[in-house]
Amino acid sequence: MPAIVLATINARYIHASLGLRWLYANLAELQPQTTIQEYCLTDRPGDMAEAILAARPAIVGIGVYIWNADEVRRLVGVLKRVAPGITIVLGGPEVSHLPLRVDFSGADYLVQGEGEHSFLGLCRDLLASNPPADRIVPAAPVEADTLMLPYRFYTGQDLAHRLVYVEASRGCPFACEFCLSSIDRRVRPFPLDSFLAELESLWARGARTFKFVDRTFNANPAAAARILDFFLAKDPPFHAHFEVIPDHFPDGLKDRIARFPAGTLQLEVGIQTLDVRTAANINRRLDIHRIRENLAFLEQRTKAHLHVDLIVGLPGEPLDRFGQHLNTLVALTSGEIQIGMLKKLSGTALVRHDREHGMVYAADPPYEILCNDLIAFGEMQEMKRLARFWDLVYNSGNCKRTAPLLWPDRDVFRGFRAFCAWLYARTRATWQIGLPRLAHLLFDYLTTERGRDQAEVADALAADILGIKGRVLPPSIMAHVTRLPGERHDLGDTLTRRQGRHRL
């Protein structure tokens, strides 16, 4: 039976824990006595505890993150009630910084920092009946070349059905105060030849979906170029995701990115704000000219799917200025624009703005902002709903032709904000709004509240929704459709015949 169980609670099944595999790969002689168990947020604490205890471990190590902190607290409570003799060790970002914001008093030890070496040492001591006296186990950043790489511990089932998380480096050269990566500004790359060999092995085993967790993939253009070359030498289908900084695309990287076929490359571009004053306030570097230039290049010269980030609630940034940034990004890119609420992550320097800017955050994970001196609580709640509706209408890609009708004067923020206020008043919901219902609500709002022509709106919705096989529009909208996707406008073709093929 295993002496050690490594466990965590992932947000979804598709996410495989890279952190657990790093620990497992570096457990040396204890590795044969160790097993990995992964769960999801939908699993119940009692069921997870039952499976863990069935392995009869002496030590249970659990990874704690912002998305699972409360669930881990409950799991620890169950484990300690039914099996008080086991030793529970917690690690991860949510236990690495004091004071703790979730009650983990049930745990025996907390590993604070990068735990590959410290966790091994702790387990050796515990299994030798030599437990440390201090509950806090400090873990300094590890040198990349001292670690065994973890990728062979992805199973065939993982490679077939889950995202494969990889990292070519740790640390970040920048100091953005809202980000945990700003704590460690020393970039530590893993030996590139060894890393590429592991990628090759993963590919040979069938991996085709790779998500890089490097915070700034393009910070080292030479290393980034070699990794891009690895994928360019492969035949699709495959999908590679990288997080990039928006103002650092030398020509060598641009040339490579432009060669990727559609559907193979996704770039998460961290904008967060387009205001120089706000950026300086949170110690973020911002080169507006290069950002505009590089976004234009990525949009016009490449087939990469772009995922661009904006944050609501940054200290010193009012809502109207955030709205200007959203307007600008919609004009610059057709990719996803992720609207995120500011979160006060443990250990970050963001805390220094609390008093000056009246920053108030939720006490529970994910510690989202509630209000500040420029945005009242009610307005912040409104922005949370706007972010959800933006995903539903814009980022989903389901309403590409219909969505611009919500902002005919190109003031995206003002137009979409008005729609969100109406939508929430009508539905009192931000979830469980299916596509047929959303289509009906869009049609109703645009025609009755905004006075748009019924045929214009119906044709836009038909182009958005009926272009995908199997989708339908409500009959009340189909009655106003004059042109269907893929058809030429033909006055001799009757609307009745068209409706007969597409009605519910």
C-alpha positions as CSV (number, residue, x, y, z in Angstrom):
1,M,0.0,0.0,0.0
2,P,1.3,3.5,-0.7
3,A,2.8,5.5,2.1
4,I,2.0,8.8,0.4
5,V,-1.1,10.0,-1.5
6,L,-0.7,13.2,-3.6
7,A,-4.1,14.7,-4.2
8,T,-5.8,17.9,-5.4
9,I,-9.1,19.2,-6.6
10,N,-9.1,20.4,-10.2
11,A,-11.6,22.9,-11.5
12,R,-12.7,20.4,-14.2
13,Y,-11.8,16.9,-15.3
14,I,-10.1,18.1,-18.4
15,H,-7.4,19.8,-16.2
16,A,-4.6,17.5,-15.1
17,S,-2.5,18.7,-12.2
18,L,1.1,19.5,-13.3
19,G,2.0,20.4,-9.7
20,L,1.3,16.9,-8.4
21,R,3.3,15.4,-11.2
22,W,6.3,17.7,-10.4
23,L,6.1,16.4,-6.8
24,Y,5.8,12.8,-7.8
25,A,8.7,13.0,-10.3
26,N,11.0,14.3,-7.6
27,L,10.2,12.0,-4.7
28,A,13.3,9.9,-5.4
29,E,13.2,6.6,-3.4
30,L,9.7,7.4,-2.1
31,Q,8.2,7.4,-5.5
32,P,7.3,3.7,-5.6
33,Q,5.4,4.3,-2.3
34,T,3.4,7.2,-3.7
35,T,0.2,7.5,-5.8
36,I,-1.6,10.4,-7.4
37,Q,-5.4,11.0,-6.9
38,E,-7.1,13.8,-8.7
39,Y,-10.6,15.1,-8.1
40,C,-13.0,17.8,-9.4
41,L,-15.0,20.6,-7.8
42,T,-18.1,18.5,-8.4
43,D,-16.8,15.7,-6.2
44,R,-18.1,15.5,-2.6
45,P,-15.6,15.7,0.4
46,G,-16.8,12.4,1.8
47,D,-16.3,10.6,-1.5
48,M,-12.8,12.0,-1.9
49,A,-11.9,11.2,1.7
50,E,-13.1,7.6,1.2
51,A,-11.0,7.1,-1.9
52,I,-7.9,8.6,-0.3
53,L,-8.2,6.5,2.9
54,A,-8.8,3.4,0.9
55,A,-5.1,3.6,0.0
56,R,-4.3,3.6,3.7
57,P,-1.6,6.3,3.4
58,A,0.6,7.6,6.2
59,I,0.9,11.0,4.5
60,V,-1.6,12.9,2.3
61,G,-0.2,15.9,0.4
62,I,-2.9,18.2,-1.1
63,G,-2.4,21.1,-3.6
64,V,-4.3,24.2,-2.6
65,Y,-5.2,26.9,-5.1
66,I,-7.6,29.8,-5.3
67,W,-10.3,27.7,-7.0
68,N,-10.3,24.8,-4.5
69,A,-9.3,26.4,-1.2
70,D,-12.8,26.0,0.5
71,E,-13.2,22.5,-0.9
72,V,-9.7,21.5,0.5
73,R,-10.7,22.9,3.9
74,R,-13.8,20.7,3.9
75,L,-11.8,17.6,2.7
76,V,-9.2,18.1,5.4
77,G,-11.9,18.4,8.0
78,V,-13.4,15.0,6.9
79,L,-10.0,13.3,6.8
80,K,-9.0,14.4,10.3
81,R,-12.4,13.5,11.8
82,V,-12.3,9.9,10.5
83,A,-8.6,9.2,10.4
84,P,-6.8,11.6,12.8
85,G,-3.6,9.5,12.7
86,I,-2.7,10.4,9.1
87,T,-0.4,13.4,8.5
88,I,-1.9,16.0,6.1
89,V,0.5,18.3,4.3
90,L,-0.8,21.2,2.3
91,G,1.1,23.1,-0.4
92,G,0.4,25.6,-3.2
93,P,-0.2,29.3,-3.6
94,E,-3.1,29.4,-1.1
95,V,-1.0,28.2,1.8
96,S,2.3,29.9,0.8
97,H,1.7,33.3,2.3
98,L,0.7,34.4,5.8
99,P,-1.8,35.3,7.2
100,L,-3.9,32.5,5.7
101,R,-7.3,33.6,4.5
102,V,-8.9,30.2,4.7
103,D,-8.9,28.1,7.9
104,F,-6.5,25.3,7.3
105,S,-5.9,24.6,11.0
106,G,-6.7,20.9,10.5
107,A,-3.6,20.4,8.4
108,D,-0.4,19.2,10.1
109,Y,2.2,20.9,7.8
110,L,2.2,23.7,5.3
111,V,4.9,23.8,2.6
112,Q,5.3,27.4,1.5
113,G,6.9,27.9,-1.9
114,E,8.1,25.5,-4.6
115,G,7.8,22.2,-2.9
116,E,9.7,19.6,-5.0
117,H,12.7,19.4,-2.7
118,S,11.1,20.5,0.6
119,F,8.3,18.0,0.4
120,L,10.7,15.1,-0.2
121,G,12.7,16.1,2.8
122,L,9.5,16.4,4.9
123,C,8.2,13.0,3.9
124,R,11.6,11.4,4.7
125,D,11.5,12.9,8.1
126,L,7.9,11.9,8.8
127,L,8.4,8.3,7.6
128,A,11.5,8.0,9.7
129,S,9.5,9.1,12.8
130,N,11.4,12.3,13.0
131,P,8.6,15.0,12.5
132,P,9.7,18.6,12.3
133,A,8.7,20.7,15.2
134,D,7.7,23.7,13.0
135,R,4.3,23.4,11.2
136,I,5.5,25.8,8.5
137,V,8.0,24.3,6.0
138,P,9.7,27.0,4.0
139,A,10.5,26.2,0.3
140,A,12.8,28.5,-1.6
141,P,12.6,28.7,-5.4
142,V,14.3,25.6,-6.9
143,E,17.0,25.7,-9.5
144,A,15.4,24.3,-12.7
145,D,18.3,22.0,-13.6
146,T,18.0,20.2,-10.2
147,L,14.5,18.8,-11.0
148,M,13.4,15.6,-12.7
149,L,10.9,16.5,-15.4
150,P,7.4,15.2,-14.8
151,Y,5.9,14.6,-18.3
152,R,6.3,10.8,-18.4
153,F,3.8,10.7,-15.6
154,Y,0.9,11.8,-17.7
155,T,-1.0,8.6,-18.5
156,G,-2.4,7.5,-21.8
157,Q,-5.8,8.5,-20.5
158,D,-4.5,12.0,-19.7
159,L,-3.1,12.4,-23.1
160,A,-6.2,11.3,-24.8
161,H,-8.8,13.3,-22.8
162,R,-7.1,16.1,-20.9
163,L,-5.0,19.2,-21.4
164,V,-1.3,18.6,-21.1
165,Y,0.2,21.3,-19.0
166,V,3.9,22.0,-19.6
167,E,6.3,24.8,-18.5
168,A,9.6,25.8,-20.2
169,S,10.5,28.2,-17.4
170,R,9.5,29.6,-14.0
171,G,9.4,33.1,-12.7
172,C,8.6,36.4,-14.5
173,P,10.9,39.4,-15.2
174,F,8.1,41.8,-14.6
175,A,6.5,43.1,-11.3
176,C,2.8,43.6,-12.0
177,E,1.4,44.0,-8.6
178,F,-1.8,42.0,-9.1
179,C,0.1,38.8,-10.2
180,L,1.7,36.1,-8.1
181,S,4.4,35.7,-10.6
182,S,5.7,39.2,-9.6
183,I,7.0,37.7,-6.4
184,D,9.7,35.8,-8.2
185,R,11.3,38.0,-10.8
186,R,14.2,35.7,-11.6
187,V,13.3,33.7,-14.7
188,R,14.6,30.1,-14.4
189,P,14.4,28.2,-17.7
190,F,14.5,24.5,-17.8
191,P,17.3,23.0,-19.9
192,L,15.8,23.5,-23.4
193,D,17.2,20.4,-25.0
194,S,15.8,18.1,-22.3
195,F,12.5,20.0,-22.4
196,L,12.1,19.6,-26.1
197,A,13.0,15.9,-25.8
198,E,10.1,15.6,-23.4
199,L,7.8,17.3,-25.8
200,E,8.8,14.9,-28.5
201,S,8.1,12.0,-26.2
202,L,4.7,13.4,-25.3
203,W,3.9,13.8,-29.0
204,A,5.0,10.2,-29.8
205,R,2.6,9.0,-27.1
206,G,-0.3,10.9,-28.7
207,A,-0.4,14.3,-27.0
208,R,-1.9,16.9,-29.2
209,T,-3.1,19.6,-26.8
210,F,-0.4,21.5,-25.0
211,K,-0.9,24.4,-22.6
212,F,2.2,26.3,-21.5
213,V,2.0,27.7,-18.0
214,D,5.0,30.0,-18.5
215,R,3.9,33.5,-17.5
216,T,5.8,35.2,-20.3
217,F,6.5,32.7,-23.0
218,N,8.0,35.3,-25.3
219,A,10.3,36.9,-22.7
220,N,13.2,34.9,-24.1
221,P,12.7,35.1,-27.9
222,A,15.4,32.5,-28.7
223,A,13.9,29.8,-26.5
224,A,10.4,30.7,-27.7
225,A,11.6,30.4,-31.4
226,R,12.9,26.9,-30.8
227,I,9.7,25.8,-29.1
228,L,7.6,27.2,-31.9
229,D,9.8,25.4,-34.4
230,F,9.0,22.2,-32.7
231,F,5.3,22.6,-33.4
232,L,5.8,24.0,-36.9
233,A,7.6,20.8,-37.8
234,K,4.5,18.8,-36.8
235,D,1.4,18.0,-38.9
236,P,-1.9,19.2,-37.6
237,P,-4.2,18.6,-35.9
238,F,-2.6,20.0,-32.7
239,H,-3.3,22.9,-30.3
240,A,-0.6,24.9,-28.5
241,H,-1.5,27.7,-26.0
242,F,1.0,30.3,-24.8
243,E,0.7,33.3,-22.5
244,V,2.6,36.2,-24.0
245,I,3.4,39.8,-23.2
246,P,1.9,42.2,-25.9
247,D,4.9,44.4,-26.6
248,H,7.7,41.9,-27.3
249,F,7.4,40.3,-30.7
250,P,10.7,40.5,-32.5
251,D,10.7,39.7,-36.2
252,G,11.8,36.1,-35.7
253,L,8.8,35.3,-33.6
254,K,6.4,37.1,-35.9
255,D,7.6,35.1,-38.9
256,R,7.1,31.9,-37.0
257,I,3.7,32.8,-35.6
258,A,2.5,33.8,-39.1
259,R,3.3,30.3,-40.3
260,F,0.9,28.4,-38.0
261,P,-2.2,27.1,-39.6
262,A,-5.6,28.1,-38.4
263,G,-6.8,26.2,-35.3
264,T,-3.3,25.3,-34.0
265,L,-2.1,28.3,-32.0
266,Q,-3.7,30.3,-29.2
267,L,-2.1,33.3,-27.7
268,E,-3.2,34.7,-24.4
269,V,-2.2,38.4,-24.5
270,G,-2.1,40.1,-21.2
271,I,-3.3,43.7,-21.7
272,Q,-5.1,44.3,-18.4
273,T,-5.2,48.1,-19.0
274,L,-4.3,50.5,-21.8
275,D,-3.9,53.5,-19.5
276,V,-0.3,54.5,-18.8
277,R,-1.1,56.0,-15.4
278,T,-2.9,52.9,-14.2
279,A,-0.1,50.7,-15.5
280,A,2.5,52.8,-13.7
281,N,0.4,52.6,-10.5
282,I,0.6,48.8,-10.4
283,N,4.2,48.6,-11.6
284,R,3.2,47.3,-15.0
285,R,5.2,48.1,-18.1
286,L,3.1,49.5,-21.0
287,D,4.2,50.4,-24.5
288,I,0.9,51.5,-26.2
289,H,2.5,52.0,-29.6
290,R,4.0,48.5,-29.7
291,I,0.8,46.9,-28.3
292,R,-1.3,48.4,-31.1
293,E,1.3,47.4,-33.6
294,N,1.6,43.9,-32.4
295,L,-2.1,43.3,-32.1
296,A,-2.6,44.6,-35.6
297,F,0.1,42.1,-36.8
298,L,-1.5,39.2,-34.9
299,E,-4.9,40.1,-36.2
300,Q,-4.1,40.8,-39.8
301,R,-1.1,38.6,-40.6
302,T,-1.6,35.5,-38.5
303,K,-4.3,32.8,-38.0
304,A,-3.6,32.6,-34.2
305,H,-6.6,32.6,-32.0
306,L,-6.2,35.6,-29.6
307,H,-7.4,35.7,-26.0
308,V,-6.9,39.3,-24.7
309,D,-7.3,40.2,-21.0
310,L,-8.7,43.3,-19.4
311,I,-9.2,43.8,-15.6
312,V,-12.0,45.8,-13.9
313,G,-11.2,47.5,-10.6
314,L,-7.5,48.4,-10.9
315,P,-6.5,51.1,-8.4
316,G,-7.0,54.5,-9.9
317,E,-9.0,53.4,-13.0
318,P,-12.6,54.5,-13.2
319,L,-15.3,52.7,-15.2
320,D,-15.4,55.1,-18.1
321,R,-11.7,54.6,-18.7
322,F,-12.1,50.8,-18.6
323,G,-14.9,51.2,-21.1
324,Q,-12.5,53.1,-23.4
325,H,-10.1,50.2,-23.2
326,L,-12.8,47.7,-24.2
327,N,-13.8,49.9,-27.1
328,T,-10.2,50.1,-28.3
329,L,-9.7,46.3,-28.1
330,V,-12.9,45.5,-30.0
331,A,-11.6,47.8,-32.7
332,L,-8.1,46.2,-32.7
333,T,-8.9,42.5,-32.5
334,S,-11.7,40.0,-33.4
335,G,-10.4,37.5,-30.8
336,E,-11.8,36.8,-27.3
337,I,-11.6,39.7,-24.8
338,Q,-11.6,38.3,-21.3
339,I,-13.1,40.7,-18.8
340,G,-11.8,39.8,-15.4
341,M,-12.5,41.2,-12.0
342,L,-9.5,42.3,-10.0
343,K,-8.5,39.7,-7.4
344,K,-6.3,40.3,-4.3
345,L,-4.1,37.3,-4.4
346,S,-2.2,36.4,-1.2
347,G,1.4,37.5,-1.2
348,T,1.1,40.2,-4.0
349,A,2.0,43.8,-3.5
350,L,-1.5,44.9,-4.4
351,V,-2.2,45.3,-0.7
352,R,-0.4,48.6,-0.7
353,H,-3.2,50.3,-2.5
354,D,-5.9,49.3,0.0
355,R,-6.0,52.5,2.0
356,E,-5.2,55.1,-0.6
357,H,-7.8,53.8,-3.1
358,G,-10.4,52.3,-0.7
359,M,-9.9,48.8,-2.1
360,V,-12.4,46.4,-0.6
361,Y,-12.3,42.7,-1.5
362,A,-14.4,39.6,-0.7
363,A,-13.0,37.7,2.3
364,D,-13.5,34.3,0.6
365,P,-11.8,32.9,-2.5
366,P,-11.3,34.1,-5.2
367,Y,-11.0,37.4,-3.3
368,E,-12.6,39.5,-6.0
369,I,-12.9,43.2,-5.6
370,L,-16.2,44.5,-4.1
371,C,-15.7,48.3,-4.4
372,N,-13.1,51.0,-4.4
373,D,-13.0,54.8,-4.2
374,L,-14.0,55.1,-7.9
375,I,-16.4,52.2,-8.4
376,A,-19.2,51.6,-6.0
377,F,-20.4,48.2,-4.9
378,G,-23.5,48.3,-7.0
379,E,-21.4,49.2,-10.1
380,M,-18.9,46.5,-9.4
381,Q,-21.8,44.0,-9.2
382,E,-23.0,45.3,-12.5
383,M,-19.6,44.7,-14.0
384,K,-19.5,41.1,-12.8
385,R,-22.7,40.5,-14.7
386,L,-21.4,42.4,-17.7
387,A,-18.3,40.1,-17.7
388,R,-20.6,37.0,-17.7
389,F,-22.9,38.3,-20.4
390,W,-19.9,39.3,-22.5
391,D,-18.7,35.7,-22.5
392,L,-22.2,34.6,-23.4
393,V,-22.7,37.0,-26.3
394,Y,-19.3,38.0,-27.5
395,N,-16.5,35.5,-26.5
396,S,-18.7,32.5,-27.3
397,G,-18.5,33.4,-31.0
398,N,-22.2,32.7,-31.3
399,C,-23.3,36.2,-32.0
400,K,-20.5,37.7,-34.2
401,R,-23.0,39.5,-36.6
402,T,-25.7,40.3,-34.0
403,A,-23.5,41.7,-31.2
404,P,-22.4,44.8,-33.1
405,L,-26.0,45.8,-33.4
406,L,-25.9,46.5,-29.7
407,W,-23.4,49.3,-30.2
408,P,-24.2,51.0,-33.5
409,D,-22.3,54.2,-32.6
410,R,-19.1,52.1,-31.9
411,D,-19.3,52.8,-28.1
412,V,-19.1,49.2,-27.3
413,F,-19.1,49.6,-23.5
414,R,-22.0,52.0,-23.3
415,G,-24.1,49.9,-25.7
416,F,-23.4,46.6,-24.1
417,R,-23.8,47.9,-20.6
418,A,-27.3,49.1,-21.5
419,F,-28.1,45.7,-22.9
420,C,-26.8,43.9,-19.7
421,A,-28.9,46.1,-17.5
422,W,-32.0,45.2,-19.5
423,L,-31.1,41.5,-19.7
424,Y,-30.6,41.1,-16.0
425,A,-33.8,43.0,-15.2
426,R,-35.6,40.7,-17.6
427,T,-34.1,37.4,-16.5
428,R,-32.6,38.0,-13.0
429,A,-30.0,35.4,-14.0
430,T,-26.5,35.3,-15.3
431,W,-26.4,31.5,-15.9
432,Q,-28.5,28.9,-17.6
433,I,-29.4,31.1,-20.5
434,G,-29.4,28.7,-23.5
435,L,-28.7,29.8,-27.0
436,P,-32.3,29.7,-28.2
437,R,-33.4,31.8,-25.2
438,L,-30.5,34.2,-25.7
439,A,-31.5,34.6,-29.4
440,H,-35.0,35.5,-28.4
441,L,-33.8,38.0,-25.8
442,L,-31.4,39.7,-28.3
443,F,-34.2,39.9,-30.8
444,D,-36.6,41.3,-28.3
445,Y,-34.1,43.9,-27.0
446,L,-32.9,45.1,-30.4
447,T,-36.3,45.4,-31.9
448,T,-38.4,46.7,-29.0
449,E,-35.9,48.6,-27.0
450,R,-33.5,49.8,-29.7
451,G,-35.9,50.1,-32.5
452,R,-33.9,48.0,-35.0
453,D,-35.6,46.6,-38.0
454,Q,-37.0,43.1,-37.3
455,A,-35.7,41.6,-40.6
456,E,-32.2,43.1,-40.0
457,V,-32.0,41.5,-36.5
458,A,-33.5,38.2,-37.6
459,D,-31.1,37.9,-40.6
460,A,-28.1,38.6,-38.3
461,L,-29.3,35.9,-35.8
462,A,-29.9,33.5,-38.6
463,A,-26.4,34.1,-40.0
464,D,-24.9,33.5,-36.5
465,I,-26.9,30.5,-35.4
466,L,-28.1,28.6,-38.5
467,G,-24.7,28.5,-40.0
468,I,-23.9,25.6,-37.7
469,K,-25.7,22.3,-38.5
470,G,-28.3,21.2,-36.0
471,R,-29.0,24.7,-34.6
472,V,-32.4,26.3,-34.8
473,L,-34.0,29.6,-34.3
474,P,-37.3,30.2,-32.5
475,P,-40.2,30.4,-35.0
476,S,-41.0,33.9,-33.8
477,I,-37.6,35.0,-35.2
478,M,-37.7,32.8,-38.3
479,A,-40.9,34.5,-39.3
480,H,-38.8,37.7,-40.0
481,V,-35.8,36.1,-41.7
482,T,-35.3,37.2,-45.3
483,R,-31.9,35.6,-46.0
484,L,-30.4,32.4,-44.7
485,P,-26.7,31.5,-44.4
486,G,-25.2,30.5,-47.7
487,E,-28.1,31.6,-49.8
488,R,-28.2,34.4,-52.4
489,H,-30.8,37.1,-52.0
490,D,-33.5,35.9,-54.4
491,L,-36.8,37.8,-54.4
492,G,-38.5,34.9,-56.2
493,D,-37.7,32.5,-53.4
494,T,-40.5,32.5,-50.9
495,L,-39.9,33.0,-47.2
496,T,-42.4,30.2,-46.5
497,R,-40.3,27.6,-48.2
498,R,-37.2,28.7,-46.3
499,Q,-39.0,28.6,-43.0
500,G,-40.2,25.1,-43.7
501,R,-36.6,23.8,-43.7
502,H,-35.5,25.5,-40.5
503,R,-38.3,25.8,-38.1
504,L,-38.3,24.0,-34.7
